[in-house]
Amino acid sequence: MAGNVDADPFEKGTQVAVSFEDDGLRGSWYTATVVRPISKKTNKIHLEFYTLTSGDNSAKLLREAVDPILVRPIPPRKARRQFNVSENVDAFHNDGWWEGIVITALDGGRYSVFFRSSREHIEFDESQLHLHREWVYGKWTKMWNFRLSFSVAFFGEL
């Protein structure tokens, strides 16, 4: 494992990304702040979300205790860039970052992105996208491009 193993990447006040295992939310990450670090008693980390609220028509931000395995640091973000067809990206949609694949580069810095989890494709401005990375053994790893052959087989000639 790289880095200082004694350092707590999830101390109080740290901004993190959180995933959920619920159907319909797989493949998405939501930004939250650590309210209370991992509890030895419950083995949960207490968070307050930035964009999720605690109920219908509520302005109160959602606070929840989650399993630490569902929490990672905020991924690095680079300055605006162009994306290539078949590149794995995260797209900001429905209050979170969703994992997808670029299927078409459009005019004006826009891209059509396919989401495997929902089997839909949506257009985004490049400012709403960033390169998808995975948090593996304490460091960020670039995902290899999803096979273009799958895209061609699924969508036909691009």
KOLDREN-138775 format. One record per residue: x, y, z of N, C-alpha, C in turn. Coordinates in steps of 0.001 Angstrom, whole numbers, padded with zeros to 6 digits, always signed. Example, Ala and Ser with C-alpha at 12.3 -4.5 7.8 and 13.67 -1.06 7.14 Angstrom:
REM residues 2
+013190-005690+007800+012300-004500+007800+013200-003300+007800/+012850-002250+007080+013670-001060+007140+012900+000030+007870/
***
This chain:
REM residues 158
+000848-001177+000000+000000+000000+000000+000889+001234+000000/+000582+002159-000858+001393+003359-000950+000946+004401+000055/+001849+005297+000389+001489+006416+001265+001617+006075+002728/+001210+007005+003558+001288+006860+005005+000074+006086+005502/+000304+004845+005957-000810+004017+006388-001430+004505+007682/-000730+005378+008422-001261+005915+009670-002213+007085+009439/-002132+007713+008260-002978+008868+007978-004416+008417+007762/-005373+009168+008318-006790+008854+008155-007356+009719+007041/-007663+009112+005878-008189+009915+004766-009628+010365+004992/-010246+009905+006102-011642+010222+006355-011834+010889+007703/-010975+011836+008021-011133+012549+009290-012248+013586+009185/-012734+014057+010320-013843+015014+010377-013550+016227+009489/-014570+016617+008702-014458+017779+007829-013936+017481+006438/-013478+016258+006188-012948+015882+004885-014074+015679+003880/-013869+016186+002668-014824+015976+001588-014533+014605+000977/-015582+013792+000777-015434+012438+000246-016483+012166-000824/-016313+011054-001516-017303+010550-002472-017881+009264-001905/-019195+009092-002060-019889+007954-001464-020729+007250-002529/-020656+005933-002519-021454+005118-003418-022535+004407-002611/-023581+004007-003281-024651+003240-002643-024816+001919-003364/-025270+000901-002659-025489-000415-003252-026939-000621-003675/-027790+000357-003435-029208+000247-003774-029402+000149-005289/-030419-000621-005699-030770-000677-007111-031088+000731-007594/-030654+001046-008789-030899+002364-009349-029843+003383-008983/-028985+003076-008018-027917+004004-007626-026525+003435-007872/-026438+002174-008266-025121+001578-008538-024449+002334-009668/-023150+002556-009514-022405+003277-010537-022449+004778-010347/-022973+005229-009207-023020+006675-008951-022257+007001-007668/-021739+008222-007599-020978+008701-006452-021507+010074-006063/-021693+010280-004762-022242+011525-004243-021230+012169-003303/-021138+013482-003353-020195+014214-002522-020779+014433-001135/-019936+014217-000122-020351+014390+001269-019162+014893+002085/-019464+015336+003299-018435+015739+004255-018505+014786+005443/-017327+014394+005932-017274+013525+007101-017694+014334+008324/-018759+013889+008995-019249+014518+010216-018585+013861+011426/-018437+012530+011333-017767+011778+012400-017003+010627+011749/-015703+010515+012055-014900+009448+011449-015422+008060+011807/-014796+007049+011266-015210+005664+011481-015284+005362+012969/-016439+004885+013377-016682+004523+014763-016228+003083+014993/-015407+002875+016022-014973+001511+016344-016153+000671+016811/-017134+001317+017402-018309+000612+017928-019201+000080+016794/-019485+000925+015802-020407+000535+014731-019702+000228+013409/-018441+000591+013306-017670+000477+012067-018363+001211+010911/-018942+002363+011214-019604+003206+010214-018954+004586+010236/-019057+005271+009112-018581+006639+008999-019819+007524+008823/-019903+008615+009568-021072+009499+009542-020800+010661+008587/-021747+010870+007666-021564+011832+006583-022753+012770+006455/-022484+013960+005877-023548+014867+005452-023331+015122+003967/-024375+014866+003179-024281+014978+001728-024464+016417+001260/-023859+016750+000130-023945+018097-000441-025211+018311-001251/-025651+017273-001970-026764+017449-002907-027985+016599-002574/-027867+015693-001617-029002+014840-001257-029673+015379+000000/-031001+015393-000022-031750+015889+001133-032392+014723+001879/-032863+015004+003088-033345+013937+003965-034772+013473+003683/-035442+014050+002726-036790+013589+002399-037421+014442+001322/-038619+014042+000929-039352+014797-000086-039601+016223+000397/-039367+017180-000485-039592+018602-000217-038830+019108+001014/-037713+018475+001330-036927+018888+002486-035707+019684+002030/-035391+020729+002759-034181+021496+002486-033039+021016+003367/-033345+020124+004298-032340+019610+005222-031473+018567+004504/-030143+018774+004548-029229+017844+003895-029241+016490+004594/-029121+015445+003789-029131+014078+004293-027875+013809+005115/-028060+013245+006300-026962+012750+007144-027174+011263+007293/-026099+010511+007098-026230+009065+007144-024924+008417+007581/-025042+007273+008278-023887+006465+008653-023757+005358+007616/-022594+005235+006997-022401+004239+005943-021157+003398+006214/-021108+002262+005561-019952+001382+005647-018767+002075+004960/-017602+002096+005590-016439+002782+005007-016001+002236+003645/-016380+001006+003327-016001+000448+002032-016683+001198+000875/-017763+001926+001177-018498+002688+000162-018007+004122+000029/-016948+004467+000774-016438+005839+000812-015022+005883+000249/-014743+006914-000541-013398+007121-001083-013109+008615-001100/-011836+008989-001231-011532+010417-001381-012148+010961-002669/-012221+012267-002768-012703+012905-003998-011685+012638-005106/-012131+012176-006284-011175+011918-007365-010495+013199-007831/-009265+013089-008331-008582+014276-008861-009321+014792-010087/-009377+016074-010227-010034+016678-011386-009020+017522-012134/-008950+017305-013408-008042+018070-014250-008824+019193-014909/-008057+020144-015430-008679+021238-016175-009485+020645-017330/-010364+021442-017862-011200+020968-018962-010353+020292-020024/-010927+019271-020614-010220+018520-021631-011204+017916-022615/-010686+017441-023716-011527+016739-024681-011519+015258-024333/-012613+014583-024632-012743+013159-024360-012843+012415-025678/-012404+011170-025654-012421+010331-026846-013566+009329-026772/-014052+008916-027941-015058+007868-028007-014485+006626-027341/-015282+005955-026531-014979+004742-025759-014224+005029-024470/-014039+006303-024132-013335+006648-022886-014303+006586-021702/-013854+006000-020602-014654+005911-019379-014641+007260-018671/-015829+007775-018360-015969+009079-017724-016957+008991-016564/-016957+010013-015729-017997+010237-014741-018732+011487-015197/-020048+011434-015200-020882+012552-015642-021744+013022-014474/-021807+014353-014271-022643+014876-013198-024090+014904-013671/-024922+014074-012998-026321+013888-013405-027123+013457-012179/-028308+014002-012006-029175+013641-010872-028449+013735-009530/-027766+014847-009304-027117+015167-008027-025888+014332-007694/-025402+013536-008630-024222+012719-008356-023400+012506-009610/-022260+011839-009443-021372+011501-010545-021632+010053-010931/-022015+009839-012194-022389+008521-012696-021338+008017-013680/-020974+006737-013552-019982+006131-014428-020601+005829-015788/-019920+006263-016860-020407+006015-018208-019270+005917-019198/-019648+005827-020449-018670+005721-021531-019078+006678-022645/-018107+007422-023171-018376+008354-024271-018661+007534-025523/-019831+007770-026128-020163+007047-027359-020088+007940-028589/-020212+009260-028391-020110+010184-029522-019573+011525-029035/-018607+012074-029793-018148+013440-029556-018981+014337-030472/-019687+015300-029878-020581+016178-030626-019922+017541-030806/-020553+018413-031558-020043+019771-031748-020156+020580-030467/-019318+021612-030336-019420+022557-029234-019007+021994-027884/-018109+021014-027858-017636+020474-026588-018673+019650-025852/-019576+019039-026602-020607+018194-025990-020333+016734-026358/-020829+015834-025495-020590+014406-025662-021848+013631-025332/-022048+012537-026051-023109+011609-025727-022471+010497-024897/-023057+010235-023722-022502+009262-022784-023519+008153-022554/-023042+006912-022609-023868+005738-022357-023623+005267-020935/-024717+004970-020224-024639+004480-018847-025040+003013-018830/-024097+002146-018483-024357+000704-018464-025430+000363-017438/-025438+001076-016309-026376+000744-015229-027837+000950-015637/-028106+001987-016419-029488+002285-016810-029760+002022-018291/-028716+001701-019038-028800+001439-020480-029388+002631-021241/-029039+003837-020807-029493+005039-021513-028282+005869-021911/-028484+006754-022879-027419+007691-023219-027971+009105-023170/-027110+010006-022659-027495+011393-022409-026356+012283-022898/-026696+013465-023383-025693+014426-023831-025249+015316-022671/-023926+015598-022626-023333+016442-021584-022338+017409-022189/-022194+018555-021540-021119+019485-021843-019847+018937-021206/-018691+019208-021795-017438+018674-021245-017189+019131-019802/-017771+020250-019387-017600+020718-018006-018332+019816-017007/-019257+018991-017490-020016+018078-016628-019392+016684-016579/-018217+016532-017182-017548+015238-017258-016155+015305-016657/-015708+014191-016123-014286+014033-015827-013905+012573-016060/-012626+012362-016264-012097+011029-016523-012404+010122-015347/-012908+008924-015619-013236+007979-014553-011958+007347-014009/-011860+007318-012687-010745+006670-012007-011306+005839-010862/-010566+004802-010485-010934+003939-009364-009925+004128-008242/-010391+004053-007004-009555+004143-005813-009131+002713-005471/-007881+002353-005764-007396+000992-005598-006158+000995-004708/-006240+000285-003594-005124+000169-002654-004537+001526-002276/-005410+002488-002039-004980+003788-001542-004437+004745-002572/-004663+004470-003865-004257+005441-004886-005205+005390-006079/-005228+006476-006832-006126+006578-007980-005539+005853-009175/-006384+005074-009863-005975+004303-011017-006905+004636-012172/-006313+004953-013319-007115+005233-014508-007724+003933-015015/-009002+003995-015341-009676+002839-015924-009290+002752-017390/-009020+001547-017850-008719+001374-019264-010010+001557-020049/-009869+002087-021246-011046+002342-022075-011859+001077-022267/-013174+001249-022139-014096+000142-022380-013940-000246-023842/-014061-001493-024146-013783-001957-025494-014708-001310-026524/-014078-000709-027522-014838-000096-028602-015689-001152-029315/-015212-002393-029365-015977-003444-030039-017353-003621-029405/-017446-003457-028063-018747-003531-027396-019637-002397-027887/-019074-001192-027985-019856-000044-028423-020387-000239-029834/-019532-000730-030715-019944-000939-032093-021003-002040-032148/-020809-003116-031371-021790-004207-031365-023139-003740-030813/-023118-002865-029807-024345-002428-029162-025055-001330-029952/-024284-000368-030471-024883+000800-031121-024813+000762-032643/-024069-000175-033193-023859-000183-034632-022671+000707-034957/-022458+000954-036205-021319+001767-036636-021435+003176-036059/-020359+003650-035384-020382+004991-034765-019914+006047-035724/
***
